[in-house]
Amino acid sequence: MVQGTVPVEQVRQRLLRRYLSDGLGQVEGWLDPRSAKVIAALGEYQTAQGIRGAVGEIGVHHGKLLVLLDLIKATGEISFAVDLFDDQRLNVDQSGLGDYSQLATNLEKFSAGLDRVEIFRLDSMDLRVDDLLAACGPVRLFSVDGGHTAACTLNDIQISEASTLDHGLVVVDDYFNPSWPDVSAGVAQYIFHRGSTLRPFAISPNKLYLARSHCHERYRTALRKRVARYYLKTSTMYEHEVDIYGYDHSTSWRRRLINYVKKTPIGAPIHRIYRRHSARKQSGAAVG
């Protein structure tokens, strides 16, 4: 298939690169640029290896990560979003604020709009795996960023386990975030649950990556090749080796402080104020 004279795949890759370099900072939310590149590298590796399936997320806020996932999907694949959206009375821990209209706007601006995007307007505690599979088919890359209680985290990882392909990936948000300690509790409950199959193989800023153990080596090798510049060290977690990606010691204290504040509950409001201030400065410079 081609779009004009340019193959669709080349258009997709161009849009993905543009989003990573310019678009990411324009969408409100919490996604470290290096984690975005790690996720993109994993998704692109899957595509190159012929691993096909849906991509999507529980808990989308304004779509900062969902847009990235939507740009990862290949021709014929489906992306999905699970969120309460306007029904925020059920958002008991106030972890994110789903906004459907803003999500649609961001998808339209940076990707292909709502084309082949399945929307589930509900609490993930009420999401049935059979409904997800019927609408999207098996999932290859699943982001878990919904409710940040232990019960919600456990539920959402179990849904991802049941709906992902054998070579599927699950990305858990806020595992190391001190503002949301119950996320790590929920992950631990899942890991020690008899019969659970997903285990950690990598860590990047504010993200924990899970896959079935027999897939670990291929994904770790892929990341070492594709985002080697961000590799820091290898450690052990839940008796599995995990590669850690992020910011090395040469990163300035100012940048480390900014990235830390972004992950806290005050990060989004401060970011909005900063953007308004920058817009006013640019407007003033243009007038002058």
C-alpha positions in Angstrom: 0.0 0.0 0.0 1.2 3.5 -0.7 0.1 7.0 0.3 0.7 9.1 -2.8 4.1 7.9 -4.0 5.5 7.1 -0.5 5.0 3.6 1.0 2.7 3.6 4.1 5.3 2.1 6.2 7.8 4.9 5.5 5.1 7.5 6.3 4.4 5.7 9.6 8.1 5.6 10.6 8.5 9.3 9.6 5.5 10.3 11.8 6.9 8.2 14.7 10.3 9.9 14.5 8.6 13.3 14.3 6.5 12.5 17.4 9.4 11.4 19.4 11.5 14.5 18.5 8.8 17.2 18.5 5.3 16.0 19.3 5.9 14.3 22.7 6.5 17.6 24.5 3.2 19.0 23.1 0.9 16.4 24.7 0.2 16.8 28.4 1.1 13.8 30.5 3.9 11.9 32.1 6.2 10.0 29.7 10.0 10.4 29.9 11.5 10.9 26.5 14.0 8.0 27.0 11.2 5.7 28.1 9.3 6.7 24.9 12.3 5.7 22.8 12.7 2.4 24.7 9.0 1.6 24.1 9.3 2.6 20.4 12.3 0.4 20.0 10.5 -2.6 21.4 7.5 -2.0 19.2 9.6 -1.5 16.1 11.5 -4.7 16.9 8.3 -6.6 17.1 7.2 -5.3 13.8 10.5 -6.2 12.2 10.2 -9.7 13.6 6.7 -10.2 12.3 5.1 -10.2 15.7 1.7 -8.8 14.9 -1.2 -7.9 17.3 -3.0 -5.0 18.9 -1.3 -2.3 20.9 -3.0 -0.2 23.6 -3.2 1.1 27.1 -5.3 1.1 30.3 -5.3 4.7 31.6 -4.6 7.1 28.8 -4.9 10.6 30.3 -4.5 12.8 27.1 -2.9 10.1 25.0 0.8 10.9 25.4 1.8 7.2 25.3 -1.3 6.1 23.3 -0.3 8.3 20.4 3.1 6.6 20.4 1.5 3.2 20.5 -0.8 4.2 17.7 2.2 5.2 15.6 3.8 1.8 16.3 1.0 -0.2 14.9 1.4 -1.6 11.4 -1.1 -1.9 8.6 -4.1 -3.9 9.7 -3.4 -3.7 13.4 -5.7 -2.1 16.0 -4.9 0.2 18.9 -7.1 0.5 22.0 -7.7 2.8 24.9 -9.3 1.8 28.2 -10.3 4.8 30.5 -13.0 6.2 32.6 -12.8 9.4 30.6 -15.7 11.7 31.8 -16.8 9.3 34.6 -14.2 10.5 37.0 -16.2 9.7 40.1 -14.8 6.2 39.8 -11.2 7.5 39.8 -10.7 6.8 43.4 -7.0 7.6 43.6 -7.0 10.5 41.1 -4.3 8.9 39.1 -4.6 10.8 35.8 -7.6 12.5 34.2 -8.8 10.9 31.0 -10.1 13.4 28.5 -11.7 11.9 25.4 -11.9 15.1 23.3 -8.2 15.9 24.0 -7.2 12.3 23.2 -9.1 12.5 19.9 -7.4 15.9 19.1 -3.9 14.5 19.8 -4.5 11.4 17.8 -5.7 13.5 14.9 -2.8 15.9 15.2 0.1 13.4 15.5 -1.2 10.1 14.0 -4.3 9.0 12.0 -7.0 10.1 14.3 -9.4 7.5 15.6 -8.9 5.2 12.6 -8.6 1.6 13.9 -8.7 2.8 17.6 -11.1 0.9 19.9 -12.3 2.9 22.8 -13.5 1.3 26.1 -15.2 3.8 28.3 -15.2 2.0 31.5 -13.4 1.1 34.7 -10.7 -1.5 33.9 -12.0 -3.5 36.9 -15.1 -4.1 34.7 -13.1 -4.9 31.5 -13.6 -8.4 30.2 -10.8 -10.1 28.4 -13.2 -11.7 26.0 -14.5 -8.3 25.0 -11.0 -6.9 24.5 -10.0 -9.9 22.3 -13.2 -9.8 20.3 -12.7 -6.1 19.5 -8.9 -6.1 18.9 -7.5 -9.6 18.8 -4.5 -10.7 20.8 -2.3 -7.8 22.0 1.5 -7.5 21.4 2.2 -4.4 23.4 0.1 -3.5 26.4 0.6 -0.5 28.7 -0.7 -0.6 32.2 -1.3 2.9 33.6 -4.8 2.8 35.1 -5.8 2.9 38.7 -2.8 3.1 41.0 -4.1 1.0 43.9 -2.7 -2.5 44.4 -6.0 -4.1 43.5 -6.3 -2.1 40.2 -2.7 -2.8 39.3 -3.1 -6.5 39.9 -6.3 -6.6 37.9 -4.8 -4.8 35.0 -1.7 -6.9 34.8 -3.8 -10.0 34.9 -5.9 -8.7 32.0 -2.8 -7.9 30.1 -1.4 -11.4 30.7 -4.6 -13.0 29.5 -4.9 -10.9 26.4 -1.2 -10.8 25.2 0.4 -13.0 22.6 3.0 -15.5 23.8 5.7 -13.0 22.7 3.7 -10.0 24.0 5.1 -7.1 26.1 3.5 -5.4 29.1 4.7 -2.0 30.3 3.8 -1.0 33.9 3.9 2.7 34.8 4.9 4.3 38.1 6.4 1.1 39.7 9.2 3.2 41.3 7.2 6.4 41.8 7.1 7.3 45.5 3.8 9.0 45.1 2.1 5.7 44.1 3.6 3.0 46.4 0.6 0.6 45.8 1.6 0.0 42.2 4.7 -1.9 43.3 2.5 -3.8 45.8 0.2 -4.8 43.0 3.0 -6.0 40.8 4.4 -8.0 43.7 1.0 -9.6 44.3 0.9 -10.6 40.6 4.5 -12.0 40.6 3.9 -14.2 43.6 0.5 -15.3 42.4 0.7 -19.0 41.5 0.6 -19.5 37.7 1.6 -15.9 36.7 3.8 -15.9 33.6 5.1 -12.3 33.1 8.4 -11.3 34.6 10.6 -8.2 34.5 13.4 -7.9 31.9 14.0 -4.1 31.7 13.5 -0.8 33.5 13.5 2.7 32.2 12.5 6.0 33.8 9.2 5.3 35.6 8.5 2.2 33.5 8.9 -1.5 34.2 8.9 -4.0 31.3 7.4 -7.5 31.6 7.3 -10.5 29.3 7.3 -14.2 29.5 10.7 -15.6 30.6 11.5 -17.3 27.3 11.2 -13.9 25.5 13.6 -12.0 27.8 16.8 -12.6 26.0 15.5 -11.5 22.6 14.0 -8.3 23.9 17.1 -7.5 26.0 19.3 -8.1 23.0 17.1 -5.9 20.8 17.2 -3.0 23.3 21.0 -3.3 23.6 21.3 -2.8 19.9 18.6 -0.2 19.4 19.0 2.1 22.5 22.5 1.2 23.6 23.3 4.8 24.5 20.8 4.8 27.3 21.9 1.5 28.9 23.2 2.0 32.5 23.6 -1.4 34.1 22.1 -4.9 34.6 20.6 -5.8 38.0 18.3 -8.5 39.4 14.6 -8.2 40.1 12.3 -11.1 41.2 15.2 -13.5 40.4 15.4 -12.3 36.8 18.1 -10.1 35.2 16.8 -6.7 34.2 18.6 -4.1 32.1 18.3 -0.6 33.3 18.0 2.4 30.9 17.9 6.0 31.7 20.0 9.0 32.5 23.7 8.6 33.3 25.7 10.7 35.8 26.6 13.2 33.1 23.0 14.5 32.9 22.8 17.9 34.4 21.2 18.4 37.9 18.7 20.7 36.3 17.4 18.1 33.9 17.3 15.4 36.6 15.2 17.8 38.8 12.9 18.6 35.9 12.3 14.9 35.2 11.7 14.2 38.9 9.1 17.0 39.2 7.3 15.8 36.1 6.6 12.4 37.8 5.0 14.0 40.9 1.3 15.1 41.1 2.3 18.7 40.7 4.1 18.0 37.5 1.2 18.5 35.1 0.0 21.9 36.5 3.6 23.2 36.5 4.0 22.0 32.9 0.8 23.9 31.9 2.1 27.1 33.5 5.4 26.7 31.8 3.8 26.2 28.4 1.6 29.3 28.8 4.6 31.3 29.9 6.7 30.1 26.9 3.8 30.9 24.6 3.5 34.4 25.9 7.3 35.0 25.5 7.2 33.7 21.9 4.2 35.9 21.2 5.9 38.9 22.6 9.1 38.2 20.6 7.0 37.9 17.4 5.4 41.3 18.1 8.7 42.9 18.9 
